[in-house]
């Protein structure tokens, strides 16, 4: 176990967080809020600890997949711990558990909140909540690869451990260039949304914070009613960009490079858009009578479908009051999620497509036992290793989901509330149904339930395995052993 390299990378991550925490300090200056001094102090302390951890360069810079997973898991835990300190120290979220829950929800782009009155927070805190979405959306380690010169040739393992999807590849030969391309596209789309929001008369602060939340497919808003009180134009803009951020970023890269054939051959994007259209149509037909206006019904159905499938979690209406068919579709969309290689959560469209094709192949094998057919995905034969890894992922997902659900039921909530509480956190969505629906929050849950859901949020954002590997007895033993060898 290369613990010196893990320590160094963790130090770089904390230095980056310290630097990023200066942005809410700038907001505090603009709005003349004294809470900015707390953010400045925490930023300095975080950067100082990060500098100490990364001061000595490791002799061995090799980073294998195990180290990549452990580094990723530790980085996200450290990010959340230091990120929640301003909330606690300022007293805006006095409870450490609640502050940690809110911060983990922010960085993992879940958007599940424990706040009853969002509008009572300072502008500084509101900006930091939304900015954690933007940082977590593309991933802090991807940002690290883009700005910090790392050597060793194994940085792909960091990207594999943090990036969502069954497979991760390079857009260009060098990982640093790949990370920069991803963040460039990410920043450009965010800027475009801000401009469209401003053009619609949305206040500058709201435009920036909502765009940061949309880009990370997070869901933290700056008003208690989420987006319900904004104009139809703003809601349509957010709907459009939620869908955009749920698309595989390879699609945008190919478009920018004028490789149109490759862009429009991404099969997952086609399925993703077809699922959205089908869900919008079904929900529209079911809620048309509620709103009495085709335009309004279409807007709400499109917004909520986009919000749930991309795991953004914004709301324009209380969809918990819709009929069973609509609510069932929303729950299904929670699990499907967005595209691999996007900022969205969930199991991912690509995994479902591959498993459905595998199911079809297995059924056909009973009818034609001698036939040998490979699974075609993205216009090429899918690697059997990838098919097997997807099966393992789904089994692992269930193995985490069921114990989490059993622990949550100790709060004596109804089954729908308990089930969707786990579903919405492990899939990084935000609102669920009933007691944790769009007009409610997670404040009333017990401390045990909150920590279970915090684990689920981190596990879901990190594609399950990095967090499981961190707590694996073999990894813990290897870390302890490597430290003892270093002392000897």
C-alpha positions in Angstrom: 0.0 0.0 0.0 1.5 3.3 -1.1 0.3 5.3 1.9 2.7 8.3 1.3 1.2 8.8 -2.1 -2.3 8.6 -0.6 -1.3 11.1 2.1 0.1 13.5 -0.5 -3.0 13.4 -2.7 -5.2 13.9 0.3 -3.1 17.0 1.1 -3.5 18.3 -2.4 -7.3 17.9 -2.1 -7.5 19.8 1.1 -5.4 22.6 -0.3 -7.8 22.8 -3.2 -10.8 22.9 -0.8 -9.1 25.7 1.1 -8.7 27.7 -2.0 -12.2 27.1 -3.2 -13.5 28.2 0.2 -12.2 31.7 -0.6 -15.1 32.1 -3.0 -17.8 32.3 -0.3 -15.5 34.8 1.4 -15.8 37.0 -1.6 -19.6 36.6 -1.4 -19.4 37.7 2.2 -17.5 40.8 1.2 -20.1 41.6 -1.5 -23.1 41.2 1.0 -21.1 42.6 4.0 -21.6 39.4 6.1 -19.3 38.9 9.0 -19.7 35.1 8.7 -17.1 35.4 5.9 -14.4 35.6 8.6 -15.3 32.1 9.7 -15.0 30.7 6.1 -11.7 32.5 5.8 -10.4 30.9 9.0 -11.6 27.4 8.0 -10.1 27.9 4.5 -6.7 28.8 6.1 -6.8 25.9 8.5 -7.8 23.4 5.7 -5.1 24.7 3.4 -2.5 24.5 6.2 -3.3 20.9 7.0 -3.3 20.1 3.3 0.2 21.7 2.9 1.5 19.7 5.9 0.2 16.4 4.4 1.6 17.1 0.9 4.9 18.8 2.0 7.1 15.7 1.6 6.9 14.2 -1.9 6.7 10.3 -1.9 9.6 8.4 -3.5 7.1 6.0 -5.1 4.4 7.8 -7.1 2.7 4.6 -8.5 -1.0 4.6 -7.8 -2.9 1.3 -8.4 -6.6 0.9 -8.4 -6.8 -0.1 -4.7 -4.9 3.1 -3.7 -7.0 5.1 -6.2 -10.2 3.9 -4.5 -8.9 4.5 -1.0 -7.6 8.0 -1.9 -11.0 8.8 -3.5 -13.0 7.7 -0.5 -10.8 9.4 2.1 -10.8 12.6 0.0 -14.6 12.8 -0.1 -14.8 12.2 3.7 -12.2 14.8 4.4 -13.9 17.3 2.0 -17.2 16.8 3.8 -15.7 17.1 7.3 -13.9 20.4 6.6 -16.7 21.6 4.4 -19.2 21.4 7.2 -17.1 23.3 9.8 -18.3 26.8 8.6 -21.9 25.8 9.1 -21.2 24.5 12.7 -18.9 27.3 13.8 -21.2 30.1 12.5 -24.2 28.5 14.2 -26.3 28.5 11.0 -26.4 24.7 11.3 -25.4 24.2 15.0 -25.7 20.4 15.0 -22.5 18.7 13.7 -24.5 15.7 12.4 -26.9 18.0 10.5 -24.1 20.1 9.2 -22.2 17.0 8.0 -25.4 15.6 6.5 -26.0 18.9 4.6 -22.4 19.0 3.4 -22.2 15.4 2.3 -25.5 16.0 0.5 -23.9 19.0 -1.2 -20.7 17.4 -2.4 -22.3 14.2 -3.5 -24.9 16.3 -5.4 -27.7 14.6 -3.6 -29.6 17.8 -2.4 -31.3 16.1 0.5 -31.6 18.8 3.2 -32.2 19.0 6.9 -33.1 22.7 6.7 -36.6 23.9 7.4 -36.0 27.5 6.4 -33.4 27.8 3.7 -34.0 31.5 3.3 -32.8 32.2 6.8 -29.2 31.4 5.8 -26.7 34.0 4.9 -25.8 34.6 1.2 -22.4 33.2 2.1 -23.8 29.9 3.3 -26.3 29.6 0.4 -23.5 30.1 -2.0 -21.3 27.5 -0.3 -24.2 25.0 -0.3 -24.7 25.4 -4.1 -20.9 25.5 -4.8 -20.4 22.1 -3.1 -22.7 20.7 -5.8 -20.6 22.2 -8.6 -17.3 20.9 -7.0 -18.8 17.4 -6.4 -20.5 17.2 -9.8 -17.5 16.7 -11.9 -15.4 15.5 -9.0 -12.6 17.1 -7.0 -10.0 14.5 -8.1 -10.8 15.2 -11.7 -10.1 18.9 -10.8 -6.9 17.8 -9.1 -5.8 16.0 -12.2 -6.5 19.1 -14.2 -4.5 21.6 -12.1 -1.8 19.6 -10.2 1.1 18.0 -12.0 1.1 14.4 -11.0 3.5 11.7 -12.3 3.6 8.0 -12.1 1.4 7.1 -15.0 -1.4 5.6 -12.9 -3.7 8.7 -12.6 -6.3 6.9 -14.6 -7.1 4.9 -11.4 -8.2 8.2 -9.7 -10.5 8.9 -12.6 -11.9 5.4 -12.5 -12.5 5.5 -8.8 -14.4 8.9 -8.9 -16.1 9.1 -12.4 -19.6 7.6 -12.7 -20.3 4.8 -15.1 -19.4 1.2 -15.9 -16.2 2.2 -17.8 -13.9 5.2 -18.0 -11.7 6.1 -20.8 -9.5 8.9 -22.0 -10.7 11.5 -24.4 -7.1 12.3 -25.3 -3.9 10.4 -24.7 -2.9 12.4 -21.6 -5.0 12.2 -18.4 -4.3 15.9 -17.6 -5.6 17.0 -20.9 -8.7 14.8 -20.5 -9.4 16.3 -17.0 -9.0 19.8 -18.4 -11.3 19.1 -21.3 -14.0 17.7 -19.0 -13.8 20.8 -16.7 -13.7 23.2 -19.7 -17.0 21.7 -21.0 -18.4 21.7 -17.5 -17.6 25.4 -16.9 -18.8 26.5 -20.3 -22.2 24.8 -19.9 -22.5 26.4 -16.4 -21.7 29.8 -17.8 -24.2 29.4 -20.6 -27.0 28.6 -18.1 -26.1 31.6 -16.0 -26.4 33.9 -19.0 -29.8 32.3 -20.0 -31.0 32.8 -16.4 -29.9 36.4 -16.3 -31.6 37.0 -19.7 -34.9 35.9 -18.1 -34.7 38.4 -15.4 -33.5 36.1 -12.7 -31.5 37.9 -9.9 -27.7 37.5 -10.3 -27.2 35.6 -7.0 -30.1 33.2 -7.8 -28.8 32.7 -11.4 -25.3 31.7 -10.2 -26.4 29.5 -7.3 -29.1 27.7 -9.3 -26.7 27.2 -12.2 -24.1 25.7 -9.9 -26.7 23.4 -8.5 -28.0 22.4 -11.9 -24.5 21.8 -13.3 -23.7 19.4 -10.5 -27.3 17.9 -10.7 -27.6 18.7 -7.0 -30.8 20.4 -6.1 -30.0 22.9 -3.3 -32.0 26.1 -4.0 -32.1 29.5 -2.3 -35.8 29.6 -1.7 -37.9 27.4 0.5 -40.1 26.4 -2.4 -37.2 25.3 -4.5 -38.1 26.6 -8.0 -41.9 26.9 -7.7 -41.9 30.7 -7.4 -39.7 31.3 -10.4 -41.1 32.2 -13.8 -42.0 29.5 -16.4 -39.1 30.7 -18.5 -36.6 30.1 -15.7 -38.1 26.7 -15.1 -37.8 25.7 -18.7 -34.2 26.9 -18.8 -33.4 24.8 -15.7 -35.2 21.8 -17.3 -33.1 22.1 -20.5 -29.8 22.4 -18.7 -30.6 19.5 -16.2 -31.1 17.3 -19.3 -27.9 18.6 -20.8 -25.8 17.9 -17.7 -27.2 14.4 -17.6 -25.7 13.6 -21.0 -22.4 11.8 -21.3 -19.7 14.5 -21.6 -18.0 12.6 -24.4 -20.9 13.7 -26.6 -20.0 17.4 -26.1 -16.3 16.7 -26.6 -17.0 15.0 -30.0 -19.2 17.9 -31.0 -16.6 20.4 -30.2 -13.9 18.4 -32.1 -16.4 18.1 -35.0 -16.4 14.4 -34.7 -20.2 14.3 -35.4 -20.4 10.7 -36.4 -19.0 9.5 -33.1 -21.1 12.0 -31.2 -24.4 10.8 -32.6 -23.4 7.2 -32.4 -23.4 7.3 -28.6 -26.2 4.8 -28.0 -26.7 5.6 -24.3 -27.7 9.2 -25.1 -30.4 8.0 -27.4 -31.9 5.7 -24.8 -31.6 8.5 -22.2 -33.6 10.9 -24.3 -36.2 8.3 -25.3 -36.8 7.5 -21.6 -37.3 11.2 -20.8 -39.7 11.7 -23.6 -41.7 8.5 -22.7 -41.9 9.5 -19.0 -42.9 13.1 -19.8 -45.8 11.9 -22.1 -47.1 9.5 -19.5 -47.0 11.9 -16.6 -48.4 14.7 -18.8 -51.5 12.6 -19.7 -52.0 11.8 -16.0 -51.7 15.4 -14.6 -53.3 17.4 -17.4 -56.6 17.5 -15.5 -54.9 18.7 -12.3 -53.5 21.8 -13.9 -56.1 22.4 -16.6 -53.6 23.8 -18.9 -51.6 21.8 -21.4 -48.6 24.2 -21.2 -48.5 24.2 -17.5 -48.9 20.4 -17.3 -46.1 19.9 -19.9 -43.8 22.2 -18.0 -44.2 20.5 -14.6 -44.0 17.0 -16.1 -40.9 17.8 -18.1 -39.3 19.6 -15.2 -39.9 16.8 -12.7 -38.8 14.0 -15.1 -35.6 15.9 -15.9 -35.0 16.6 -12.2 -35.4 13.0 -11.1 -33.7 11.1 -13.9 -30.7 13.5 -13.8 -30.9 13.2 -10.0 -31.0 17.0 -9.7 -33.8 17.1 -7.1 -35.2 20.5 -7.9 -39.0 20.9 -7.6 -41.7 23.2 -9.2 -44.7 21.4 -7.6 -45.5 18.8 -5.0 -45.3 15.7 -7.1 -46.1 13.6 -4.0 -49.8 14.6 -4.6 -49.8 13.1 -8.1 -51.5 9.7 -8.7 -49.8 6.3 -8.2 -48.8 5.9 -11.8 -46.9 9.2 -11.8 -45.2 8.5 -8.5 -44.2 5.0 -9.6 -42.6 6.4 -12.8 -40.7 8.9 -10.6 -39.4 6.1 -8.4 -38.3 4.1 -11.4 -36.5 7.2 -12.8 -34.7 7.4 -9.4 -33.0 4.1 -10.1 -32.3 4.6 -13.8 -30.4 7.8 -13.4 -28.5 9.8 -16.0 -25.8 8.8 -18.5 -22.4 7.5 -17.5 -19.8 10.2 -17.8 -22.2 12.9 -16.8 -22.7 14.7 -13.4 -25.9 12.7 -12.7 -26.3 9.9 -10.3 -28.4 6.7 -10.3 -27.5 3.3 -11.6 -27.0 4.8 -15.1 -28.8 4.3 -18.4 -25.8 2.4 -19.9 -25.9 -0.3 -17.2 -29.6 -0.9 -17.7 -29.2 -1.0 -21.5 -26.4 -3.6 -21.3 -28.3 -5.7 -18.8 -31.4 -5.7 -20.9 -29.4 -6.8 -23.9 -27.8 -9.5 -21.8 -31.3 -10.6 -20.7 -32.4 -10.8 -24.3 -29.3 -12.9 -25.2 -29.9 -15.3 -22.4 -33.5 -15.9 -23.3 -32.5 -16.4 -27.0 -29.9 -18.9 -25.9 -32.7 -21.2 -24.6 -34.5 -21.0 -28.0 -31.2 -21.3 -30.0 -28.8 -23.2 -27.7 -26.0 -23.4 -30.3 -26.1 -19.8 -31.2 -23.2 -17.6 -30.0 -24.0 -13.9 -29.9 -22.2 -11.0 -28.3 -23.8 -8.0 -26.8 -23.6 -4.9 -29.1 -23.3 -1.6 -27.2 -22.2 1.7 -28.7 -22.0 0.0 -32.1 -19.3 -2.5 -30.9 -19.2 -5.8 -29.1 -19.4 -5.3 -25.3 -16.6 -6.7 -23.3 -17.8 -9.7 -21.2 -15.7 -8.3 -18.3 -17.9 -5.2 -18.4 -21.1 -7.2 -18.4 -19.9 -9.2 -15.4 -18.8 -6.0 -13.6 -22.3 -4.5 -14.1 -23.9 -7.6 -12.6 -21.6 -7.4 -9.6 -22.4 -3.7 -9.3 -26.2 -4.4 -9.2 -25.7 -7.1 -6.6 -23.6 -4.8 -4.5 -26.2 -2.1 -4.9 -28.9 -4.4 -3.5 -26.6 -5.6 -0.7 -26.2 -2.0 0.5 -29.8 -1.0 -0.2 -31.5 -3.7 1.9 -29.5 -3.3 5.1 -29.8 0.5 4.8 -33.6 0.1 4.5 -33.8 -2.2 7.5 -31.9 0.3 9.6 -34.0 3.2 8.4 -37.2 1.4 9.4 -36.1 1.6 13.0 -37.4 5.2 12.9 -40.9 3.7 12.4 -41.6 5.6 9.2 -44.0 4.1 6.7 -42.6 1.8 4.0 -42.9 4.4 1.2 -41.0 7.0 3.2 -38.3 4.6 4.3 -37.8 3.0 0.8 -37.6 6.4 -1.0 -35.3 7.8 1.7 -32.7 5.2 0.9 -33.5 5.3 -2.9 -33.1 9.0 -3.1 -29.8 9.1 -1.1 -28.0 6.2 -2.7 -29.0 7.5 -6.1 -28.1 11.1 -5.1 -31.4 12.6 -5.9 -32.8 14.6 -2.9 -36.6 14.5 -2.3 -38.5 11.2 -1.9 -42.1 10.6 -1.1 -44.4 11.0 1.9 -42.5 12.1 5.0 -39.4 13.0 2.9 -41.3 14.4 -0.1 -40.8 17.6 -2.0 -42.4 19.8 0.7 -40.6 18.0 3.6 -37.0 17.2 4.6 -34.7 14.9 6.5 -34.6 16.9 9.7 -36.8 14.6 11.8 -34.8 11.5 11.1 -32.8 10.0 14.0 -29.0 10.4 14.2 -28.5 6.7 13.2 -30.7 7.1 10.1 -28.8 10.3 9.1 -25.4 8.5 9.3 -26.8 5.5 7.3 -28.0 7.9 4.6 -24.7 9.8 4.7 -23.0 6.5 4.0 -25.4 5.8 1.2 -24.9 9.3 -0.4 -21.1 8.8 -0.5 -21.4 5.2 -1.7 -23.8 6.2 -4.5 -21.6 9.1 -5.7 -18.5 7.0 -5.6 -20.1 4.0 -7.5 -20.1 1.9 -4.3 -16.8 0.2 -4.4 -14.3 2.9 -3.3 -16.1 3.3 0.0 -16.4 -0.5 0.5 -12.7 -0.9 -0.3 -11.8 1.8 2.3 -13.6 -0.2 5.0 -12.4 -3.6 3.8 -10.3 -5.3 6.6 -7.6 -6.0 4.0 -7.3 -2.3 3.2 -7.2 -1.3 6.8 -4.5 -3.9 7.5 -2.5 -2.8 4.5 -2.5 0.8 5.6 -1.5 -0.1 9.2 1.3 -2.4 7.9 2.7 0.2 5.5 2.9 2.7 8.4 4.7 0.2 10.6 7.2 -0.5 7.9 7.8 3.2 7.4 8.6 3.6 11.1 11.0 0.7 11.1 
